[in-house]
Amino acid sequence: QKVSSQYSGGCIRLPDADAKDVYNLVEIGMPVLIYKKAFDVENSTYQYKIPEISAEAYLVADLKNNFVFLDNNKDKVLPIASITKLITSLAVIDHTNLDYYVTVPQEAIVNTSIPRLKVDQKISVFDLLCLLLEESSNEAGEALSSYLGSDNMIKWMNYQTKVIGLKNSHFVDPNGFSIEDVSTPSDLYQLARYLYFNRRFILNISKGVYDNEYYDHPIYAVKNLNLFADDENFVGGKIGSTSASGETMLAVFELPFGEQKRPIAFIVLNSKDVKSDITKMVNFIKNNYQFVNE
């Protein structure tokens, strides 16, 4: 029989329909466990609070053990803008001497960040590399390409991709002007590894460090346009930006973990604010990871 809604002696009250269901299911003497729904196991978990990154594709990983801290669209092929100049530098270093002199042709006088060159000026390959890697000089890229032969330059740049193992990279000009100068975060990570372990000289120039015993400072008071060039942990890298590529960067930092530093590569493509993206990534790693040497 129904009882008053005010009736209770410490019992569990149920709606009439639920009470009927229980009555029909149980037998005399059967224990009944009453519990709140909150005791159910939720279908949920915890994860790192990943920073909000504006870039379409990125990869952040340790160059020594390949540990990946962050990645998104790491195999997506995208235009890379002036990151291309790192490949250009490899082609130049492998096919000429840095103390050779180049006569600047008319076709090298192109739109660039900081105009430096004059037609028929004689300038060393080393000085052109400094302009190329620090000021992202399109003039320097064209002068070097003309010196080595435009067709040869492109052929050697694409040959470099095969040597290093960049499977999804292709280049059509030395400066990264074209939307066809493309790569992926995964490929550029391999490029960063190659530069760090085998062509550190290129990273040093991009940082503005001239520690090679054969080459003094460049003839120009070069303005380093690479973001983080003044950061003590920045090893080197290259920024880029076009309307097609957005903001791009390959950067290598040696970040402190306890008493040692680890080389971490940051590859960022098609970013709306590459400086902000990389700063967030660096802080994320510093705040969430410790290095364990197993």
N, C-alpha and C positions, 0 to 999 in steps of 0.2 A: 504494500500500500504506500501511496505517496505520503511524505511527511512535510511539515512546514519548512520553508526556506530558512527559518530562524532556528531550526532544530539542529543541534550538533553536540556531540559528546567527545570531541576530539577526532571524529571520524573524517574520512576522505569523502567529500561531496562530489557527485558526478551528475551530469545531465541525465535525464530519464533514459534517453536512447542508449547512452554509453553504459549506464547501470544494467540495462537489459542485456546488452552484448556480453558484459562481464559475467552476469548470472548464467547465460547460456553456455559460456565457454568453460567455466570452472567446475570442479568437483569438490565435494566436502573434504576438507583437510588440505586442499591445495594451497601452498604459500603464494601470495601475490605481492610482488615488489612494485611499489609506487615510486616513480622518479620524475623529475622535471625534465623537460625537453633540453634544457641547457646542458644536461649531462651527456647528451649525444656527442659523438666525435665529429667535429666540423670538417668539412671538405675544404681545408685551407692550409697555408704554409707561410713561411717567412723567406724573404730574400733580401739581398743587399739593396739599399736604396740607390739605384743607378742614377747618375746625374742626367739631367735633361740635356741631350746633345742635339744641336741643330743639323749636324751633318747627315747626309743621306747614307754614307758608308764610312766605316772606320774600323781600325784594328789596333789594339794596344797590346804588346807582348814583350816578354823578356828575350833579348837577342841571344842569350847563352843557353837557356833551357826551353825556349819556345812556350813558356807558360802564358796563356792568354788571359788578360785582365778584363778586357772589354772588346766586343766585336758586334758589328751589324753590317749585313750585306757585304761581307768580306771578299766575296768572289764576283761582285758586280762590276762590270766593265764601264768605266766612266772617263771623261776627259780629265786630264790632270794638270793642265796649264803649265806653269814654269817649273814644276817638279821635273819636267822633261829635261831641264838643263843639267840635272845630275847624270843622266845617260849621255848627254852631249859631252860632258866633261870626261867621262870614261872613254868615249871614242877618241877624243882629242889626246888624252894622255897616252893611249895605246898606239897612236899613229904619228906622233911628232914629238920633238923635244921642247920643253917649256922655255928654253932660252933662245929659241928661234924667233926671228922677227917677222911680223906680218905687215904688209902694206895695206892699209885700209882702202877698200874699193868704194865706189859711189853707192853700190847697192847695199852697203852695210849701214848707211845713214838712214835709219828707220825710226819710227816712233818708239820711245823707250822711257823708262822711269826717270833717269838722269842722263841727259845727252852729254857724251864725253868725246867721242871720236871725230876726227876730221879726215876728209878725203886725202889720200896719199900719205897720211901719217904712218910712221913706222912704230910699231908697238910689239912687245914680246908676248908670246903665247901665255906666259905666266900672268902678265898684267891683264890680259884679256880674260883669263879664267877668274881672276879676282873680281873683275867687273861682272862677269857672268853669274858667279855664285853669290856674291854679296849684294850687288845692286840690281841683280836680275836683268842685266843689260842685254836688250835685244840687239843692240849694235854689236856687242861682243860676239853674240851667237852667230850673227850673219857674217862678221869678219872671219871668224874661225871656219865657218862652213865654206865660205868662198876660198879660203886658203887651202883647205883640204880637198875642195871640190864638192859641190852640193850633193851630187848623186852618191859620191863616196861616203859623205857624212851620214846620209840617211841609211845607206847600206850597212855601215859599221855600227850605227846606233841600234838597228834591228838585229844585227848579229850579236851585239852585247846582250840583248834580251835572251837569246838562245843560250849563250855561255852561262849566264847567271841562273837560268831556269825560270824566266818570266814567261809563263805560258799564255797569258792573255793580255800582253802588252804589244803596242805597235806605234810607230812614230813616222811622221811625214815631214817634220821640220824641226830645226834645232832649238827653238824657243818655246814650243808649246802653244803657238798661236791657234793651231787647227783643232777642231772638234774631233779629229781623227788621231790626235796624240792621246792615246788611251792606256789605261792600266786598271788594276784592281788593288784593293788594300792588301790582299794576300801576296800579290806579285811585288808590291812596293815594300812589303815587309822583308821579302827575300833580298831586294835591292839594299835595304838598310843593313841587313846582315853582311852582305858583300862589302859594302862601303866601310862598315865598322871594323871588320876583321882583315880586309885586304886592301882597301883604298882609303885609309884614314886621312890621308893627305887632302882629299876632296872635302871631307867633313870639316877638317881644320880650317881650310880656306873659308868655307861657308860660315864658320864661327868668327872669322877674322883673326885666326891664329896662324902666324907664319913661322913655324918652328923647324922648317927644313933647312939644313945647313947650307944648301946651295942657292937658296933664293931669299933675298931680303924683302923688305916691305914693298908693296906695289908703288908705282910712280904717282898714283893719285891718292889723295886723302879719301879713301873709299868710305862711303856711308853704307853701313850694313843694314839692309832692309829686312833681313830675316827676323821674324819675331823671336823673342827670347835670347837674342844674341848676347845680351848683357847678363843673362842668368848663369850663375856659376856652374849649375848642373847641366846646362845645355852643351851637348857635344858638337852638334851641327845638324844641318838639314836644309830644306828649301821650301819657301812659300810660293804660292801661285794664285792667280785670280784672272778669270775672264768671265764674260757674260754667260758663256756656255757651261763652264766648269764650276762656277761659284768660287768660293775660297777653298784652297787646298793647301796641304802641308805634309811633308815628311820630316819628322823631327826625332832626334835621338837625344835622350837625357840619361845621365848617370845619376840615378836617384839613391839617396842614402837609405839603407836598411840596417839599423844597428851600426856596427863598426865597418861595414863594407858598403860599396856602391854597386848597383846593378844597372846594366845598360838596357833601357826600355825604349822601344820604338813606338812612336805615335804616328799613325797614318790616318789622315782625315781628308775626305773628298766631298765636294759639293756642300760645303758648310756655309751658313749665313754669317757666322762669326767664329772663325777658326781659332782666334786667340782665346776667346771665352771657352770654346769647346775643349781645347787642350788644357787650359788652366783647371777646368772642372775635372778632367781625367786625371791630371797629376794629383790633385787634392784627394780624389777618390782613392787612388792607390795608397797615398801616404796615410790616410785615415782608416783604411780597412784591411791592410795586408802587412804581414811580417814575413821576412825571408827565413826559410828553414832549410838548412843544408843537410840533407839526409845522408 
